[in-house]
C-alpha cells in the first residue's frame, strides 16, 4: 500500500441530518472527485490518492450516506445522491471538476452529469452497469447474474480470480474495507434521474469507460454496448482484473485515468518531484 499524500478531512452536513466524511489533498490543481463502489467507501482509493496528487491534481474522496465515516441521516428528508455531491462540491469550493465513479459510484457519476453537466470537465466510469433502466438492457444484465449470483461472497463477485489468487495481502485489505463499509443506518438513496440510453445520448462532455476483462457485472462486451450511447467516449479494458480494476491493477488504471484527465483538463499545478 503506497504512502498517502497529505490531506485534510471534512465532515460536510447534508439534508436530513446526514453528514459526509471526505478527505481532500487540497492545493490549486484541478479537482478530481472519486466516487466509491457500493462495496466500499472513501477508503477505497489508496492506490489513486498519492499518484493523482503527485501528478498535480487536487484529489477528493468521500463516503456517501451510510458508508464508513458518514452519517445517513433521516431517509425521508435526504436529498438525492446528486444533490449531496453538489452540496459537497460547493462546501469545498471546487468550481469545475473531474468526476470518477467505480461500479455503483458510476451510477452517481452519471446521475450528477445528467443534473450538472456544465460543472464537470470530464467523466470516468469504471466497472459499472450504469443503472440503465431500458428493458432490453435490464434483461441482458439480469441474464448475466442468474440466481444464486447475489448470494455469492462479495469478494468473489467483485475481484477477479487472478487477483484473488495472486495478491493475498491486497485481497485481505480490500475485504477489510468492505467489511466496515456499511454503517448501521445505511439506506438506498435515490438518484435524481431515471437513467436511460436516451438520457445518456444527450451528454456532450468527454467520457471514459474502463472495465476489467474478468468483470462479472460489466464485461468488455457490455462496456462496448454502453459506449454506443455516448457521444464523446473512449473505452479501455484492463487485463487480469475484475469489477475493481482501480484496486486490482492500479498502475494500468491510473495511467489511463491521468492520460484522459490531461487531455480533457485545463491547468494542473506542477507535479511534485
C-alpha positions in Angstrom: 0.0 0.0 0.0 1.6 3.3 -1.0 2.2 6.1 1.5 -0.7 8.6 1.2 -0.2 12.3 0.3 -1.0 14.8 3.0 -4.7 15.6 3.2 -7.3 17.3 5.3 -10.6 15.7 6.5 -14.1 17.3 6.4 -17.5 16.5 7.8 -20.0 18.0 5.3 -23.5 18.4 6.5 -26.3 17.4 4.1 -30.1 17.5 4.2 -32.0 15.4 6.8 -29.2 15.4 9.4 -26.8 13.5 7.3 -23.0 14.0 7.2 -20.5 13.1 4.5 -16.9 12.3 5.6 -14.4 13.3 3.0 -10.6 13.7 2.6 -9.1 16.3 0.3 -5.4 16.7 -0.7 -6.0 20.4 -1.4 -3.9 22.6 -3.5 -4.6 24.6 -6.6 -4.6 21.7 -9.1 -7.8 20.7 -11.0 -10.1 18.8 -8.6 -10.9 15.2 -9.1 -13.8 13.7 -7.0 -13.6 9.9 -6.6 -16.9 8.0 -6.1 -16.5 4.7 -4.4 -18.2 1.3 -5.3 -21.2 0.2 -3.3 -18.9 -2.3 -1.7 -16.6 0.4 -0.4 -16.2 3.9 1.0 -13.8 6.8 0.9 -11.2 4.3 1.9 -11.4 2.6 -1.5 -8.7 4.8 -3.2 -5.3 4.3 -1.5 -3.7 3.4 -4.8 -5.0 6.5 -6.5 -4.7 9.3 -3.9 -0.9 9.7 -3.8 -0.5 9.1 -7.6 -3.1 11.6 -8.7 -1.8 14.1 -6.2 1.8 13.7 -7.4 0.5 14.2 -10.9 -0.6 17.7 -10.0 -4.3 17.2 -9.2 -6.4 18.1 -6.1 -7.9 14.7 -5.1 -11.1 14.3 -3.1 -12.8 11.1 -1.9 -15.9 10.9 0.2 -18.2 8.3 1.7 -21.8 8.5 0.6 -24.6 8.4 3.2 -24.4 5.2 5.2 -20.8 4.4 4.2 -17.9 4.3 6.5 -17.3 7.6 8.3 -20.5 9.2 7.1 -23.9 9.5 8.7 -27.0 8.6 6.7 -29.5 10.9 8.5 -33.3 10.7 8.0 -34.2 8.8 4.9 -37.5 10.8 4.4 -35.6 14.1 4.4 -32.5 13.1 2.4 -31.5 14.7 -0.9 -30.6 12.7 -4.0 -27.1 11.4 -4.4 -26.5 14.2 -6.9 -27.8 16.8 -4.6 -25.4 15.6 -1.9 -22.5 15.6 -4.2 -23.3 19.1 -5.4 -23.5 20.2 -1.7 -20.1 18.7 -1.1 -18.6 20.4 -4.2 -20.0 23.8 -3.0 -18.7 23.2 0.5 -15.2 22.5 -0.8 -15.3 25.4 -3.3 -14.5 23.1 -6.3 -15.8 25.0 -9.2 -15.5 22.8 -12.3 -14.0 19.3 -11.6 -13.4 15.9 -13.0 -15.6 13.1 -11.7 -14.7 9.4 -11.4 -17.1 6.7 -10.4 -16.5 3.0 -9.8 -19.3 0.4 -10.0 -22.3 1.9 -8.1 -20.2 5.1 -7.9 -20.7 5.2 -11.7 -24.5 5.5 -11.1 -23.9 8.6 -9.0 -21.4 10.0 -11.6 -23.9 9.6 -14.4 -26.7 11.0 -12.4 -24.6 14.0 -11.5 -23.6 14.5 -15.1 -27.3 14.5 -16.1 -28.0 17.1 -13.5 -24.9 19.3 -13.6 -23.0 18.6 -16.8 -21.7 22.1 -17.1 -19.9 21.8 -13.8 -17.8 18.8 -15.0 -14.6 18.8 -17.0 -14.7 15.1 -17.7 -16.4 11.9 -16.6 -14.8 8.5 -16.0 -17.0 5.4 -15.2 -15.2 2.2 -14.3 -16.6 -1.3 -14.0 -20.3 -0.1 -13.8 -23.6 -1.4 -15.3 -24.6 2.3 -15.1 -28.1 1.6 -13.7 -29.6 2.0 -17.1 -33.3 1.2 -17.0 -34.1 0.3 -20.6 -35.9 -3.0 -20.6 -33.7 -4.9 -23.1 -30.6 -3.8 -21.1 -32.1 -4.9 -17.8 -32.9 -8.3 -19.4 -29.3 -8.6 -20.6 -27.7 -7.7 -17.3 -30.2 -9.9 -15.4 -29.3 -12.9 -17.5 -25.6 -12.3 -16.7 -26.3 -12.6 -13.0 -28.6 -15.6 -12.5 -29.6 -17.0 -9.1 -27.8 -17.6 -6.8 -25.4 -14.9 -8.0 -26.5 -12.4 -5.3 -25.8 -15.0 -2.6 -22.2 -15.4 -3.6 -19.4 -13.8 -1.5 -18.9 -10.2 -2.5 -15.2 -10.8 -2.9 -15.9 -13.5 -5.5 -18.3 -11.2 -7.4 -16.1 -8.2 -7.4 -12.5 -9.3 -7.6 -11.1 -11.2 -10.5 -9.6 -14.7 -10.0 -6.1 -13.7 -10.9 -6.2 -11.1 -8.1 -7.8 -13.3 -5.5 -5.2 -15.9 -6.0 -2.2 -13.7 -6.7 -2.3 -10.9 -4.0 -3.3 -12.3 -0.6 -2.4 -9.1 1.2 -4.2 -6.8 -1.2 -7.2 -9.2 -1.1 -7.3 -9.0 2.7 -7.1 -5.2 2.6 -10.0 -5.0 0.2 -12.1 -7.3 2.3 -11.3 -5.2 5.4 -12.5 -2.1 3.7 -15.7 -3.8 2.5 -16.4 -5.3 6.0 -16.5 -1.8 7.6 -18.0 0.0 4.6 -21.7 -0.1 5.5 -23.0 1.7 8.7 -26.0 0.6 10.7 -28.1 3.5 9.5 -27.5 2.9 5.7 -30.4 3.1 3.3 -30.8 3.1 -0.5 -30.6 6.8 -1.6 -32.4 7.8 -4.8 -30.9 9.2 -7.9 -32.2 12.4 -9.4 -32.8 10.8 -12.8 -34.1 7.5 -14.2 -31.0 6.7 -16.3 -31.8 5.7 -19.8 -30.0 5.4 -23.1 -31.9 8.4 -24.4 -30.7 10.5 -21.4 -27.1 9.4 -21.8 -27.2 10.2 -25.5 -27.7 13.9 -24.6 -24.4 14.2 -22.7 -21.7 16.1 -24.6 -18.8 16.1 -22.1 -15.9 13.7 -22.6 -16.5 10.3 -21.1 -14.0 7.5 -20.4 -15.3 3.9 -19.8 -12.9 1.4 -18.2 -13.6 -2.2 -17.3 -11.7 -5.4 -16.3 -11.6 -8.3 -18.7 -12.9 -10.6 -15.8 -15.7 -8.2 -14.6 -18.8 -10.3 -13.9 -21.1 -7.3 -13.9 -19.8 -5.2 -16.8 -17.5 -7.2 -19.1 -16.0 -5.6 -22.2 -19.0 -6.5 -24.4 -21.3 -4.6 -22.1 -18.9 -1.7 -22.0 -18.9 -1.6 -25.8 -22.8 -1.5 -25.7 -22.7 1.4 -23.3 -20.3 3.3 -25.4 -22.7 3.2 -28.4 -25.0 5.6 -26.4 -22.4 8.2 -25.6 -21.3 11.0 -27.9 -17.7 11.7 -26.9 -16.4 8.4 -25.4 -13.3 6.2 -25.3 -13.1 2.7 -23.9 -10.4 0.7 -22.2 -10.1 -2.9 -21.0 -7.7 -3.6 -18.1 -6.3 -7.1 -18.3 -6.3 -9.5 -15.3 -8.9 -7.5 -13.4 -12.5 -8.0 -12.3 -15.0 -5.4 -11.1 -12.5 -3.3 -9.3 -9.6 -2.6 -11.8 -8.6 0.5 -9.9 -7.7 -1.7 -7.0 -6.6 -4.9 -8.8 -4.4 -3.3 -11.4 -3.8 0.3 -10.2 -0.8 1.1 -12.3 -2.6 0.4 -15.5 -5.8 2.0 -14.3 -4.0 5.2 -13.0 -2.2 5.6 -16.3 -5.4 5.5 -18.3 -7.1 8.0 -15.9 -4.2 10.5 -15.8 -3.8 10.5 -19.6 -7.5 11.1 -20.0 -7.6 13.9 -17.4 -4.7 15.7 -19.0 -6.3 15.6 -22.4 -9.6 16.9 -21.2 -8.5 19.3 -18.4 -7.2 22.8 -18.2 -4.5 23.6 -15.7 -2.9 21.5 -13.0 -0.2 22.5 -10.6 3.4 21.5 -11.3 3.8 17.8 -10.4 6.0 17.1 -7.4 9.5 15.8 -7.9 
